[in-house]
Amino acid sequence: MNVKIEESWQNVLQDEFEKPYFKNLVSFVKDEYTSQKVYPPGSQIFSAFEKCPFEEVKVVILGQDPYHGPNQANGLAFSVSEKVRIPPSLLNIFKEIKNDLDKDMPATGNLERWAEQGVLLLNATLTVRAATAGSHQKKGWEEFTDVVVQKVNDLKEHVVFMLWGAYAQKKGAFIDESKHLVLRAAHPSPFAADRGFFGNHHFSKANKYLQEHGMQPIDW
């Protein structure tokens, strides 16, 4: 199956695209975009991969679902499009960066600038029906993104995985901590951030680890 995804990821994931579950997923997603309002825009479904080629991945941040409100989702976990109000979880991420690195709050919640430095902002589910959280779960996306994480784990070394909340921690439970750095904390949502997200210092820890292994730190 010919899937329009960044070339290095195409090479890594080609076998997945031929599997029955993925063909069923594509059929489901096409039907949804035809009959429903779905986010992100179809051209941005694989933005996380387009903005961060496989060979450039240094950090993986796992999300769950895309935002399901108008104009929010842009294909990158936790990120929103330009000129869109910064959602609460992302606001808390920026607060922790301020606390950790003393960097001021950015003007935009668009995290393309992170992706272009090697941060794979990967949601477990890459599409969602408007105003209906979780509507595209258990359709095949989770199986696909599990393989993405597995490929990064198996084929790369010295990647930082940020696993925020129980869902992300379960999804990344198999990561080989003998060759990668796994950072775990509570989810940054307002319901959980006070229970272990704030004060986690993940951003400085990630940069320290990258520098120790001869890589450029991320300008968070």
Phi and psi in degrees as GROMACS dihedral restraints (atoms count N, CA, C in turn):
[ dihedral_restraints ]
;  ai    aj    ak    al  type     phi  dphi    fc
    3     4     5     6     1   -88.8    20    10
    4     5     6     7     1   106.1    20    10
    6     7     8     9     1  -106.8    20    10
    7     8     9    10     1   130.6    20    10
    9    10    11    12     1   -80.2    20    10
   10    11    12    13     1    92.7    20    10
   12    13    14    15     1  -140.4    20    10
   13    14    15    16     1   155.1    20    10
   15    16    17    18     1   -51.1    20    10
   16    17    18    19     1   142.3    20    10
   18    19    20    21     1   -58.2    20    10
   19    20    21    22     1   -43.5    20    10
   21    22    23    24     1   -65.4    20    10
   22    23    24    25     1   -34.8    20    10
   24    25    26    27     1   -72.5    20    10
   25    26    27    28     1   -34.7    20    10
   27    28    29    30     1   -55.9    20    10
   28    29    30    31     1   -43.9    20    10
   30    31    32    33     1   -66.0    20    10
   31    32    33    34     1   -40.4    20    10
   33    34    35    36     1   -73.2    20    10
   34    35    36    37     1   -34.3    20    10
   36    37    38    39     1  -107.3    20    10
   37    38    39    40     1     2.4    20    10
   39    40    41    42     1   -51.8    20    10
   40    41    42    43     1   -40.8    20    10
   42    43    44    45     1   -60.5    20    10
   43    44    45    46     1   -34.5    20    10
   45    46    47    48     1   -63.4    20    10
   46    47    48    49     1   -37.5    20    10
   48    49    50    51     1   -66.7    20    10
   49    50    51    52     1   -16.7    20    10
   51    52    53    54     1   -93.0    20    10
   52    53    54    55     1    -7.3    20    10
   54    55    56    57     1   -79.2    20    10
   55    56    57    58     1   148.1    20    10
   57    58    59    60     1   -55.0    20    10
   58    59    60    61     1   -40.2    20    10
   60    61    62    63     1   -61.9    20    10
   61    62    63    64     1   -36.7    20    10
   63    64    65    66     1   -73.1    20    10
   64    65    66    67     1   -37.9    20    10
   66    67    68    69     1   -64.0    20    10
   67    68    69    70     1   -38.0    20    10
   69    70    71    72     1   -66.1    20    10
   70    71    72    73     1   -39.1    20    10
   72    73    74    75     1   -62.4    20    10
   73    74    75    76     1   -46.6    20    10
   75    76    77    78     1   -59.3    20    10
   76    77    78    79     1   -43.0    20    10
   78    79    80    81     1   -61.7    20    10
   79    80    81    82     1   -45.4    20    10
   81    82    83    84     1   -61.0    20    10
   82    83    84    85     1   -48.0    20    10
   84    85    86    87     1   -64.1    20    10
   85    86    87    88     1   -42.7    20    10
   87    88    89    90     1   -59.7    20    10
   88    89    90    91     1   -42.5    20    10
   90    91    92    93     1   -63.4    20    10
   91    92    93    94     1   -40.8    20    10
   93    94    95    96     1   -64.4    20    10
   94    95    96    97     1   -44.3    20    10
   96    97    98    99     1   -66.4    20    10
   97    98    99   100     1   -27.5    20    10
   99   100   101   102     1   -76.8    20    10
  100   101   102   103     1   -36.7    20    10
  102   103   104   105     1  -108.9    20    10
  103   104   105   106     1   -13.1    20    10
  105   106   107   108     1  -133.3    20    10
  106   107   108   109     1   168.0    20    10
  108   109   110   111     1   -86.7    20    10
  109   110   111   112     1   120.8    20    10
  111   112   113   114     1  -129.2    20    10
  112   113   114   115     1   144.0    20    10
  114   115   116   117     1  -118.4    20    10
  115   116   117   118     1   154.2    20    10
  117   118   119   120     1   -72.5    20    10
  118   119   120   121     1   178.1    20    10
  120   121   122   123     1   -52.7    20    10
  121   122   123   124     1   146.7    20    10
  123   124   125   126     1   -52.4    20    10
  124   125   126   127     1   -35.2    20    10
  126   127   128   129     1   -70.4    20    10
  127   128   129   130     1   -11.9    20    10
  129   130   131   132     1  -109.6    20    10
  130   131   132   133     1     6.0    20    10
  132   133   134   135     1   -54.9    20    10
  133   134   135   136     1   -41.9    20    10
  135   136   137   138     1  -104.9    20    10
  136   137   138   139     1    26.8    20    10
  138   139   140   141     1   -59.7    20    10
  139   140   141   142     1   -35.2    20    10
  141   142   143   144     1   -57.9    20    10
  142   143   144   145     1   -34.6    20    10
  144   145   146   147     1   -82.2    20    10
  145   146   147   148     1   -39.5    20    10
  147   148   149   150     1   -61.8    20    10
  148   149   150   151     1   -40.9    20    10
  150   151   152   153     1   -81.5    20    10
  151   152   153   154     1   -16.2    20    10
  153   154   155   156     1  -139.1    20    10
  154   155   156   157     1    83.5    20    10
  156   157   158   159     1   -56.3    20    10
  157   158   159   160     1   153.7    20    10
  159   160   161   162     1   -53.1    20    10
  160   161   162   163     1   -45.8    20    10
  162   163   164   165     1   -69.4    20    10
  163   164   165   166     1   -13.8    20    10
  165   166   167   168     1   -98.9    20    10
  166   167   168   169     1    -2.6    20    10
  168   169   170   171     1   -65.3    20    10
  169   170   171   172     1   122.8    20    10
  171   172   173   174     1  -119.2    20    10
  172   173   174   175     1   -29.3    20    10
  174   175   176   177     1  -135.9    20    10
  175   176   177   178     1   139.9    20    10
  177   178   179   180     1  -120.6    20    10
  178   179   180   181     1   124.4    20    10
  180   181   182   183     1  -114.2    20    10
  181   182   183   184     1   121.9    20    10
  183   184   185   186     1   -97.2    20    10
  184   185   186   187     1   126.1    20    10
  186   187   188   189     1  -109.0    20    10
  187   188   189   190     1  -169.9    20    10
  189   190   191   192     1  -116.1    20    10
  190   191   192   193     1   -72.7    20    10
  192   193   194   195     1  -116.0    20    10
  193   194   195   196     1   152.4    20    10
  195   196   197   198     1   -65.0    20    10
  196   197   198   199     1   157.5    20    10
  198   199   200   201     1   -61.4    20    10
  199   200   201   202     1   144.0    20    10
  201   202   203   204     1  -111.1    20    10
  202   203   204   205     1    14.2    20    10
  204   205   206   207     1   -95.8    20    10
  205   206   207   208     1   163.6    20    10
  207   208   209   210     1   -58.1    20    10
  208   209   210   211     1   132.2    20    10
  210   211   212   213     1    64.1    20    10
  211   212   213   214     1    11.1    20    10
  213   214   215   216     1   -84.8    20    10
  214   215   216   217     1   -62.0    20    10
  216   217   218   219     1   -64.7    20    10
  217   218   219   220     1   135.2    20    10
  219   220   221   222     1  -131.0    20    10
  220   221   222   223     1    18.6    20    10
  222   223   224   225     1    90.1    20    10
  223   224   225   226     1    -1.9    20    10
  225   226   227   228     1  -116.0    20    10
  226   227   228   229     1   129.9    20    10
  228   229   230   231     1   -56.8    20    10
  229   230   231   232     1   135.5    20    10
  231   232   233   234     1    71.2    20    10
  232   233   234   235     1   -13.5    20    10
  234   235   236   237     1   -85.3    20    10
  235   236   237   238     1   152.9    20    10
  237   238   239   240     1  -128.0    20    10
  238   239   240   241     1   161.8    20    10
  240   241   242   243     1   -67.0    20    10
  241   242   243   244     1   163.1    20    10
  243   244   245   246     1   -56.0    20    10
  244   245   246   247     1   145.1    20    10
  246   247   248   249     1    65.8    20    10
  247   248   249   250     1    14.5    20    10
  249   250   251   252     1   -99.8    20    10
  250   251   252   253     1   139.4    20    10
  252   253   254   255     1   -55.7    20    10
  253   254   255   256     1   136.8    20    10
  255   256   257   258     1   -70.9    20    10
  256   257   258   259     1   121.6    20    10
  258   259   260   261     1   -67.8    20    10
  259   260   261   262     1   160.7    20    10
  261   262   263   264     1   -56.7    20    10
  262   263   264   265     1   -43.1    20    10
  264   265   266   267     1   -63.9    20    10
  265   266   267   268     1   -43.1    20    10
  267   268   269   270     1   -67.6    20    10
  268   269   270   271     1   -36.6    20    10
  270   271   272   273     1   -58.6    20    10
  271   272   273   274     1   -42.0    20    10
  273   274   275   276     1   -68.1    20    10
  274   275   276   277     1   -33.4    20    10
  276   277   278   279     1   -61.9    20    10
  277   278   279   280     1   -46.0    20    10
  279   280   281   282     1   -64.5    20    10
  280   281   282   283     1   -34.8    20    10
  282   283   284   285     1   -64.1    20    10
  283   284   285   286     1   -39.9    20    10
  285   286   287   288     1   -68.3    20    10
  286   287   288   289     1   -37.0    20    10
  288   289   290   291     1   -63.2    20    10
  289   290   291   292     1   -40.2    20    10
  291   292   293   294     1   -61.6    20    10
  292   293   294   295     1   -45.4    20    10
  294   295   296   297     1   -64.7    20    10
  295   296   297   298     1   -40.0    20    10
  297   298   299   300     1   -81.1    20    10
  298   299   300   301     1   -44.8    20    10
  300   301   302   303     1  -119.6    20    10
  301   302   303   304     1    -0.1    20    10
  303   304   305   306     1    58.1    20    10
  304   305   306   307     1    37.0    20    10
  306   307   308   309     1   -96.4    20    10
  307   308   309   310     1   134.7    20    10
  309   310   311   312     1   -67.7    20    10
  310   311   312   313     1   156.4    20    10
  312   313   314   315     1   -60.6    20    10
  313   314   315   316     1   129.2    20    10
  315   316   317   318     1   -72.5    20    10
  316   317   318   319     1   162.6    20    10
  318   319   320   321     1   -76.6    20    10
  319   320   321   322     1   -19.7    20    10
  321   322   323   324     1  -133.4    20    10
  322   323   324   325     1   151.7    20    10
  324   325   326   327     1   -94.4    20    10
  325   326   327   328     1    10.7    20    10
  327   328   329   330     1   -78.3    20    10
  328   329   330   331     1   116.1    20    10
  330   331   332   333     1   -96.3    20    10
  331   332   333   334     1    19.7    20    10
  333   334   335   336     1   -55.8    20    10
  334   335   336   337     1   -33.4    20    10
  336   337   338   339     1   -62.3    20    10
  337   338   339   340     1   -31.0    20    10
  339   340   341   342     1   -72.9    20    10
  340   341   342   343     1   -46.9    20    10
  342   343   344   345     1   -57.1    20    10
  343   344   345   346     1   -40.0    20    10
  345   346   347   348     1   -71.0    20    10
  346   347   348   349     1   -10.4    20    10
  348   349   350   351     1   -99.3    20    10
  349   350   351   352     1    -0.2    20    10
  351   352   353   354     1   109.4    20    10
  352   353   354   355     1    20.4    20    10
  354   355   356   357     1  -101.4    20    10
  355   356   357   358     1   113.4    20    10
  357   358   359   360     1   -84.6    20    10
  358   359   360   361     1   109.6    20    10
  360   361   362   363     1   -97.6    20    10
  361   362   363   364     1    88.2    20    10
  363   364   365   366     1  -107.0    20    10
  364   365   366   367     1   116.3    20    10
  366   367   368   369     1   -82.2    20    10
  367   368   369   370     1   147.6    20    10
  369   370   371   372     1   -66.4    20    10
  370   371   372   373     1   -35.5    20    10
  372   373   374   375     1  -117.8    20    10
  373   374   375   376     1   127.7    20    10
  375   376   377   378     1   -94.6    20    10
  376   377   378   379     1    -6.0    20    10
  378   379   380   381     1  -139.6    20    10
  379   380   381   382     1   161.6    20    10
  381   382   383   384     1  -157.5    20    10
  382   383   384   385     1   146.1    20    10
  384   385   386   387     1   -76.8    20    10
  385   386   387   388     1   140.9    20    10
  387   388   389   390     1   -51.6    20    10
  388   389   390   391     1   133.7    20    10
  390   391   392   393     1    62.9    20    10
  391   392   393   394     1    15.3    20    10
  393   394   395   396     1  -134.3    20    10
  394   395   396   397     1    84.9    20    10
  396   397   398   399     1   -57.8    20    10
  397   398   399   400     1   138.2    20    10
  399   400   401   402     1    77.6    20    10
  400   401   402   403     1     5.5    20    10
  402   403   404   405     1   -67.8    20    10
  403   404   405   406     1   -20.9    20    10
  405   406   407   408     1  -110.9    20    10
  406   407   408   409     1    18.1    20    10
  408   409   410   411     1   -75.9    20    10
  409   410   411   412     1   153.8    20    10
  411   412   413   414     1    60.9    20    10
  412   413   414   415     1    31.5    20    10
  414   415   416   417     1  -112.0    20    10
  415   416   417   418     1    -2.8    20    10
  417   418   419   420     1   127.1    20    10
  418   419   420   421     1   -20.1    20    10
  420   421   422   423     1   -60.3    20    10
  421   422   423   424     1   -41.9    20    10
  423   424   425   426     1   -62.7    20    10
  424   425   426   427     1   -38.3    20    10
  426   427   428   429     1   -63.3    20    10
  427   428   429   430     1   -42.5    20    10
  429   430   431   432     1   -63.8    20    10
  430   431   432   433     1   -47.4    20    10
  432   433   434   435     1   -73.1    20    10
  433   434   435   436     1   -24.8    20    10
  435   436   437   438     1   -60.3    20    10
  436   437   438   439     1   -41.6    20    10
  438   439   440   441     1   -66.5    20    10
  439   440   441   442     1   -38.8    20    10
  441   442   443   444     1   -57.1    20    10
  442   443   444   445     1   -48.5    20    10
  444   445   446   447     1   -63.3    20    10
  445   446   447   448     1   -41.1    20    10
  447   448   449   450     1   -61.4    20    10
  448   449   450   451     1   -41.9    20    10
  450   451   452   453     1   -64.7    20    10
  451   452   453   454     1   -42.5    20    10
  453   454   455   456     1   -63.1    20    10
  454   455   456   457     1   -43.4    20    10
  456   457   458   459     1   -59.7    20    10
  457   458   459   460     1   -46.7    20    10
  459   460   461   462     1   -78.5    20    10
  460   461   462   463     1   -38.6    20    10
  462   463   464   465     1   -99.6    20    10
  463   464   465   466     1   -10.0    20    10
  465   466   467   468     1  -121.2    20    10
  466   467   468   469     1   168.0    20    10
  468   469   470   471     1  -130.0    20    10
  469   470   471   472     1   153.4    20    10
  471   472   473   474     1    59.3    20    10
  472   473   474   475     1    44.4    20    10
  474   475   476   477     1   -97.4    20    10
  475   476   477   478     1   142.2    20    10
  477   478   479   480     1   -95.2    20    10
  478   479   480   481     1   123.3    20    10
  480   481   482   483     1  -106.6    20    10
  481   482   483   484     1   121.1    20    10
  483   484   485   486     1  -102.1    20    10
  484   485   486   487     1   112.8    20    10
  486   487   488   489     1  -113.3    20    10
  487   488   489   490     1   103.0    20    10
  489   490   491   492     1  -106.8    20    10
  490   491   492   493     1   116.6    20    10
  492   493   494   495     1    91.6    20    10
  493   494   495   496     1   162.0    20    10
  495   496   497   498     1   -62.1    20    10
  496   497   498   499     1   -37.6    20    10
  498   499   500   501     1   -62.9    20    10
  499   500   501   502     1   -50.5    20    10
  501   502   503   504     1   -64.0    20    10
  502   503   504   505     1   -38.0    20    10
  504   505   506   507     1   -66.7    20    10
  505   506   507   508     1   -36.7    20    10
  507   508   509   510     1   -68.0    20    10
  508   509   510   511     1   -42.2    20    10
  510   511   512   513     1   -64.1    20    10
  511   512   513   514     1   -32.7    20    10
  513   514   515   516     1  -102.1    20    10
  514   515   516   517     1    19.6    20    10
  516   517   518   519     1   -63.7    20    10
  517   518   519   520     1   -25.4    20    10
  519   520   521   522     1   -89.3    20    10
  520   521   522   523     1    -3.2    20    10
  522   523   524   525     1   -60.3    20    10
  523   524   525   526     1   136.5    20    10
  525   526   527   528     1   -79.1    20    10
  526   527   528   529     1   103.2    20    10
  528   529   530   531     1   -78.7    20    10
  529   530   531   532     1    -1.2    20    10
  531   532   533   534     1   -80.9    20    10
  532   533   534   535     1   -16.3    20    10
  534   535   536   537     1  -129.4    20    10
  535   536   537   538     1    -0.1    20    10
  537   538   539   540     1  -132.7    20    10
  538   539   540   541     1   162.3    20    10
  540   541   542   543     1  -101.4    20    10
  541   542   543   544     1   122.4    20    10
  543   544   545   546     1  -110.0    20    10
  544   545   546   547     1   120.2    20    10
  546   547   548   549     1  -112.0    20    10
  547   548   549   550     1   123.2    20    10
  549   550   551   552     1  -116.0    20    10
  550   551   552   553     1   142.7    20    10
  552   553   554   555     1  -159.5    20    10
  553   554   555   556     1   172.5    20    10
  555   556   557   558     1   -63.5    20    10
  556   557   558   559     1   162.5    20    10
  558   559   560   561     1   -70.6    20    10
  559   560   561   562     1   146.6    20    10
  561   562   563   564     1   -76.2    20    10
  562   563   564   565     1     3.6    20    10
  564   565   566   567     1   -63.3    20    10
  565   566   567   568     1   155.7    20    10
  567   568   569   570     1   -57.8    20    10
  568   569   570   571     1   -22.1    20    10
  570   571   572   573     1   -78.4    20    10
  571   572   573   574     1   -17.6    20    10
  573   574   575   576     1  -130.9    20    10
  574   575   576   577     1   -16.8    20    10
  576   577   578   579     1   -57.8    20    10
  577   578   579   580     1   -34.8    20    10
  579   580   581   582     1   -73.8    20    10
  580   581   582   583     1    -8.0    20    10
  582   583   584   585     1  -104.3    20    10
  583   584   585   586     1    31.8    20    10
  585   586   587   588     1   129.5    20    10
  586   587   588   589     1    -0.7    20    10
  588   589   590   591     1   -85.1    20    10
  589   590   591   592     1   -50.5    20    10
  591   592   593   594     1   -64.7    20    10
  592   593   594   595     1   132.8    20    10
  594   595   596   597     1    89.0    20    10
  595   596   597   598     1     8.7    20    10
  597   598   599   600     1   -77.8    20    10
  598   599   600   601     1   -20.0    20    10
  600   601   602   603     1    55.5    20    10
  601   602   603   604     1    31.6    20    10
  603   604   605   606     1   -63.7    20    10
  604   605   606   607     1   -31.4    20    10
  606   607   608   609     1   -74.4    20    10
  607   608   609   610     1   -40.2    20    10
  609   610   611   612     1   -73.0    20    10
  610   611   612   613     1   -35.4    20    10
  612   613   614   615     1   -64.5    20    10
  613   614   615   616     1   -40.9    20    10
  615   616   617   618     1   -62.1    20    10
  616   617   618   619     1   -47.2    20    10
  618   619   620   621     1   -64.8    20    10
  619   620   621   622     1   -38.8    20    10
  621   622   623   624     1   -61.1    20    10
  622   623   624   625     1   -44.8    20    10
  624   625   626   627     1   -64.0    20    10
  625   626   627   628     1   -44.9    20    10
  627   628   629   630     1   -61.1    20    10
  628   629   630   631     1   -43.6    20    10
  630   631   632   633     1   -65.7    20    10
  631   632   633   634     1   -37.0    20    10
  633   634   635   636     1   -63.4    20    10
  634   635   636   637     1   -24.3    20    10
  636   637   638   639     1  -108.6    20    10
  637   638   639   640     1    24.5    20    10
  639   640   641   642     1    75.9    20    10
  640   641   642   643     1    22.5    20    10
  642   643   644   645     1  -114.1    20    10
  643   644   645   646     1   154.9    20    10
  645   646   647   648     1   -67.4    20    10
  646   647   648   649     1   135.3    20    10
  648   649   650   651     1   -68.4    20    10
  649   650   651   652     1   163.3    20    10
  651   652   653   654     1   -86.8    20    10
  652   653   654   655     1   134.4    20    10
  654   655   656   657     1   -84.2    20    10
  655   656   657   658     1    89.6    20    10
